[in-house]
Amino acid sequence: MRETAVTVHTGDDTPLGGTLTLPEGTGPFPAVLILHGSGPLDRDGNTPRLKADLGPALASALAREGMASLRYDRRGTGSTPGDWRTCGYFDNRTDAAAAVRLLKSHTGIDPDGVGVVGHSEGALHAMGLAAGGDVAAAVVLAGYARSGESALSHQVRSVRESLPAPLRLPGRLIAASGLPSRLLNRIKAGSADRARIAGGWVNARWMREMLAHDTREDLASIRVPVLAVTGGKDLQVEPDDLEEIARLVQGEVETHRPADLTHLLRRTPSEPTLLSYRRLLRKPVDPGLLTLVTTWLRPRLTDTP
């Protein structure tokens, strides 16, 4: 495969640094936009402290199946300027749409064969792109079908209850005090881009927009094929939401719930906890998942099976 540096030009002229991966052969190729989870993630899905390396794994797997891919650095990460703490949830959606336009305008890409693969927050933006008719197919990895506020409540409760007993008690006491609810209400009632919580800055605008958005509205508008995968051991997303995704999507939809797959797209035979994340990230992205995604996508982005 061949990798070249590209720049995604956004509506406010912020240049998003990215990597375009092309398979062997001559184009035009079908292509896939890769979207990562929330926070200051670079094009590979990494932060300085946690390296998921989802981008390179997906790009290589797609190239082996004859598909190009594009991945880019979020605002304020990698080679992209800006501050991710002031970038809203829908700013991320707008940036993703700009990346789709770049793919469709590239001479080596088939503009009718552009799809999207999104993980976690990226899965939610994949739903939005599919709902808007921007892509020919969408892969939703660990995406939910509910309001953002409901999804956050589930995530906090699930992560807390997965911890060892001595660590669960402080979390329960804090929850019982009502402090988390008061902090959340403060963010929801505010208008600033950032808010200072417990001595650190959080992206308040992103959180307000995420909490208010209900992905079921996007899902009900999708007419293109959708593959949705959530692991049975996902701590952060409710796997049962796969049933709601299948019910709402108006086009072709296929869902998978691999029993041992975690939110990090790695498998574990034991019960997952937040404390196991660093250990899990030493494993590669699940090969079976990569095979499922690429073999599902190719016939939906090209006339050649």
N, C-alpha and C positions, 0 to 999 in steps of 0.2 A: 504494500500500500504506500501511498505518497501523502505526506502531510505538509500543508503550507499555512503560513500565518495569514489571517484575514482580519478585516475590521468591519464590525457591524455598526452602521451609522444610524443613530437614534433620532427621534424627533427634536430633542433639545441639544443635538450636536455632541453628545457624549460618545466618544468612540469606544466600543466594546471590543477588546482584544480577543481573538478567537483562533481556532484551529479547524481548517477544512481537511478532512481525510478522504482521499479518493482511492478506490480499489484499482487493481491492475486492469489494463485494457483501455479501450477508448469509449468515451461517453457518447451521448449523455447518459448519466447514471441516475437511478432512483436515489433519493437522499433522505436523511433523517436528522432532525434537530434534537439534540440531547439536552434535557433540562434537569438540573439538580435540585436538591432540597433547599431549605431556608438557611439564612445566615450568610456570613462572608465566605462563600464557596467560590473557588476558582474554576476554570474550565474542566478540570479533572474531577471535580466534586470534593476537593480537599480544603482543609483549613491548616494553618501552621501546626496545630496540635493533633488533629485527627485526619488521617489520610484514607479516604474510602476508595479512591482510584476507580470510580465507576466509569468516568469518561473514557479513558484509554481502553478499558475492557470492552465497553460497548462499541467503540469505534473499530477496534480490531475485529470483533465478531461480525459486525456489519460489513466490513470490507471483505472478509472471507466469503460472504454471500453476495458480493457484487454491488454493495450499496455504499454510497458516500455518506458522510456525516459532518455535522458542524456542532462545535461546543465552544462556549465563550466564558470569559471571566465576568462575574457579577461586578456591579459598580463598587469601586473601592477595593477590589481584589486583583491580584495578578498584575496585568498590564493595563487594566481599565481604571481610569481616574474616578474620583468621586468619593462619597461617604455612604456606605451601605446602611448606616443607621438613620439616614434621612430619605431613603428610597422606599416608596410605598409598595404595597402588595400589587396594585394595578400598574405601577411603574414597571415592575418585573414582567407583568403580562404584556405591556407595550413593547418592552425590549425583546421579548420572545417573538412577537409578531414581526418586528423589524428583522430579526434573524431569519425568519421564514422568507421574507421578501428577498433577502440577500441570496438565499439558496435558489429561489425561483429565477433570479436574474442571472445566475452564473451560467456561463456558456457550456460548462461540463455537466450540468444538472438538468434532468427532465423536469420541467416545471409542473407537470401533471402527476409526478410521482414523488411528491414530498410528504413525508410523515413526521411524527413526533414521538419521542420516548421521554416520559417525564417520571421522576421519582420524588415521592414525598410532596413538598410544595410544587416541584416541577410537574408532578402528576396533575395537580389542580389547574395549572396553566395549560397543560396538554388538553384537558377537558374544555377549557375556554377557547383554545385555538380550533379544536374540532367542532365546537358549537358554532363558531363563526364561519365555518367552511374554509378556513385557511389551509387545512391539511387534508390529505387523502385518506389517512388512517392515523390512529392514536393508540399508543401503548401507555397504560396507566399503572405504574408500579407503586403500591402502597398509597393509594389515593382514597379519600373518604367521600361518602355521600350524605352530607348533613351540613349544618351551619358550622362556621369556624369556631364559634363559641362552644358548641356541643363537642366538636372534635378536640378542642383544647382541654375541656373538662375530662373527657375520656382519657386523654393522654396523661394528664397529671395523676389521675386516680390509678391508672394502670401501672405507671412507672413507680409510684409510691408503694403500691401493694406488692411489687416484684422484689423490693429490697429486703434484706435480712431483717428479722424482727426488731433488733435494737435500733435500726435506722428508720423503721416505719413509724415508731412512736413519735419522734419529734415532728415528722410531717403531719401526722394526725392532729397533734396539739396545735400546730400552726394553722391548719385548716379549720379547726374548731374555734380558734380565736377570731376568725372572720377577716384576718389581715389580707389573705390573697384576694378575697372578693373586694375589699376596699381599694386595694391597689389597682385591680382590674377596672373597677368603676371609675377611678381617677383617670386612667388612660382613656377609657371610652368617652368620658365627658370632656376631655381636653381637646386642644387643636394643634398643639406643638408637634413638630416632626419627631423630637426626641423627648424622653422623660427620664429623670434620674430616680432609680429604684435601688435601694440598699447600697448606695454608694457608687453605682455604675449606671451608665447610660443604656437605655433600651430604645429600640426603634418603635416609637409610639404610633406613628402614622401607619406603618406596616401592620401593626397589631390591630389597630382600630378597623382597618379595611378587611383584614383577614377574619376577624371575629364576626363582622357583619355579613360577610359574603356566604351564601349558601350554594354549594356546588351542585345541588339538585336542579337548580335552574339551568345551569350549563348542560348537565347530563340529559335533561329532557329535550334539548334542542339539537342533539347530535344525530346526524344522519349517516356519517361515515363509519366504517368498521372500527371497533374498539376491542382491544385485548386488555383485560384488567387482572392484575396479579397482586394478591396480598398474602403474606405468609401467615400460617397458623400460629406462629410465635412472634408476631409483630406486636411490640409493646406500645407503639405510638398511634397505630391506626386499628380500628375495629374490623377484623376480617369479615364479620357478618355484613358489612356494608357492600360487599360484592353482590349480594342478592339485590340490594336497592339499585346498584349500578346496572345490573342486568335488566331490571324492571323498567328503568327510566330511559335508557338509550333506545332511540327509535330505529337505528340501523342495525347491522350485524354486530353482535357482541359475544365475546367468549371470556369466561372467567376461570381463574385457577387459584387454588388455595393450598400451596405446598405445605405439608404438615410441619416441617422443621425449619421453614424459612423465616428469618427475622427481618426487622425493618431495615437492617444494613445489607440485605440481599445476600447474606451468608446463612448457612444452615448450622444448627446446633442440636445435638441430641438431648441436651439438658434444658431446664427452664431458663429463659433469658432474663437478665436483669440489666439495668443501666451500667452496673459495675463490670459486666462482661463485654462491653462494647470494644474496649481496646484490644482484648484478646481476639474477639471475632474479626476485627479489622486486619489482623495478621493473616487471615485466610483470604484466598482470592474470591472475587465475585462468583456466585454459584454458576458453574458451567451449564447445568441443566436449564437455568433461567435464561442465560444468554442464547442457548440453542432455541428455546421456546420463542423468545422475542424475535430473533432473526428469521427463523423459518416461517413464523406467522406473518411477518411484515412483507417479505419479498413478493409473494404472489399478489399482495394487495397494493403494491406500489409499482408493479410492472406486469406486462402481459406475458412475460416469460417465466414459467414456474421454476 
